[in-house]
Amino acid sequence: MTNTQNKIYKLVGTSILAAIIVVLQIVTTYFPTKPFSITLALIPIIIGAAVFDEYVGAILGGVFSIVVIIMCVIGADVGGAMVWNANPFLCILVCMLKGVVAGYVSGLLYRLIRKQNTIAATVVAGIAAPVVNTGIFLLGLSIFFRPILFAWAGDNDVIFYVLFMLTGLNFLVELGVNMVLAPVIVRILKALKVVK
């Protein structure tokens, strides 16, 4: 492939993955999987980071973040709306940071590990994305939105609430889904000669 063809391939692939992210995030916001809500939009971010590079992962993480912010602004994400109403600037900062960094870190880890083992690289990237995304979200909540966090916790201990009620099962399911689906999809892409 020529340099121009590579750029077009990367642009088209990134655009397709971005569209998938938008659809997945909107669908999971309006039709959450009960009793927990899984962020399925991390899977195309991981795939983009693996197929292209960590910068594409960061761009796709940014697309995910923008959709999350829109859901907060329009009130589709009730908790996000509370955070938005408390401080829109900090809500944007936390949302953008968590998505962009999750995409970048998953892509960086994939690139560093893929020469040894593509599947291991994909699993690590699949672990990194939800860990970074959730970690930055919780850090942002605890630093900038403590009153909201305490309100959500109610009579519960805040640490117990964060670990077991706010993230707990939801995070574990999300982590498991990413660890299972991302390597399968990358393996298919590898078989189709999309990924080296």
N, C-alpha and C positions, 0 to 999 in steps of 0.2 A: 504494500500500500504506500502511496505517496504521502507526503506530509499533509497536503490538502485533503486527501481522502481520510486520513487519520483524524484530522480536525472535524470533518463533517460527520464521521462515524461517532466520534466522542460527543459532539453537539446533539446529534439525533438521539443517541442512547441516553444521554443525560436528560433530554427533553421528555423522552418516553417514561423514564423512571420518575421524573418530577411529576408528570401527569398521574402516574400510578400512586405516588405519595399523596397527592391532593385528594384523589378519590378514596383511598384507604382511610385517610385521617377524617374526612367528612363522614364516611360511612360509620366508622367506629365511634365517632362523636355522637351521631344521631341514633345509632343502633348499637349501643354498647353490649358487649358480651357479659351477661350477668353470671355470677355475682361480682365479677371483676372486669375491668376494661383493659384490653390488651392493645398496645401501640404497635399495630401491624406495619405502620409506615417505616419502622426502622429496618425492615427487611430489604426494601428497595435501596435504602441508603447504604446498607452493608454491601449489597450487590454492586451498586455503582462504585463504591470505594474499591471493591475487589476487581471489577472489570476494567476500571479506568485508573483512578488514583485517589489519594487522600483529599486532594483539592475538590474533586467531583463529589466525594463523600461529604465534604464541608458545604458545598453548594446545595446538595440535596438535603442535608441537615437544615440549611437555611430555609429551603422551601417548606419543609416540615414545620419549622418554627413559625413561619409566616401564617400557615394555615391554623396552627394552634392559637396564635395571637388573634386571628380573625374570629375563631370560635369563642375566645374569651370576650372580645369586644361585643359580639352579637348576643352573648349570653347562652350559647349552645353548651358551653362547658361551664357549669354552675360554679364550681370551685375556682376555675380560671377567671370567671367574671368577678368574683369577690376580690381576687388578687388585682385584676385590672382596675376595679373601682377604688381600691386602696391606694394604688400608685401606678398609673399607666406606664411611666418611663421605666420603672424598675421591673414591671411585668414584662415589657418588651426586652429589656436587658437579659433577664433570667431566661426567658423563652428562646431568644436568639442564641445565647451562649450555650444552652444545653443541647440544642439541635446541631449547631455548627461544630461544636467541639466533639460531640458524639460521632458525627460523620467523619471528621478529620482523624480522630484517634483510632477509630475502627479501620480506616484506610491505611494509616501509618503502620499499625500493628500487622495488618494483612501483608503489606509490602515487605516488612522486616522478616516475616516468618515464611512467606510463600516459597522461597527457594528450598527450604528444608522439606515442607509438606503443605500442599495447597489446602487440603481438608483441615489440617490443624490450624492453618492461618485463618481459614474461614470461621472455624469454631471460636477462635480467640477474638476475631472481629465481631462475631455474633454475641459474645459475652461482653465485650467492651462497650458496644453501642448502648444497651440498656443500662449498664452499670454507670457509665458516664452521664447519660441522659437523666436517669433517676437521681444520681448523686448530686449533680449540679442543681437540679430542681429542689431537692431537699435542703441543700446548702443555702440556696437562694431564699427558700421559705424561712429557714431558721435565722438567717441574718437580716433580711429585709422585711419579712412579713410575720414576725413572731406573734403579734396579737391575733392574726387570722389562724395561725397554727394552734395557738392555745384555745381559740374559740372552737375550732374543729375537734380538738381533743376532748373538750368538755370536762367531764369529771375524771377522765383517764389521765394517767401519767403521760406526758408529752412524748418521751422516748418510747414507751410502749406503743403509743398511738402511731408514731411515725414508723416504727419497725414492723408492727404486726397488723395495723389496720389501714394505714395510708399506703404503704408499699407492700409489705408481706406477701400474701398469696398472689396478688396481681403481678408483682415484680418477678416472682419465681416462675409463673406461667409464661410471662413475656420473655424471660430469659430462656426458658425451655423451648419455646416456639422459635426464637431466633437461632438457638443452637442447632435445632433439628432442620428447619427449613432453609436457612442460608447456605449450609454446605450442600444440600440436595440441589438447590437451584444453581449454585456455582458449578457443581459437578455436571449438570445438564449443559450449562453454558460451555464448560470445558470440552464436553463431548461434541458440541456443535462448533468447536474451534473459535469461540468468542473470547475465551480466557486462555492464556498460556499456562 
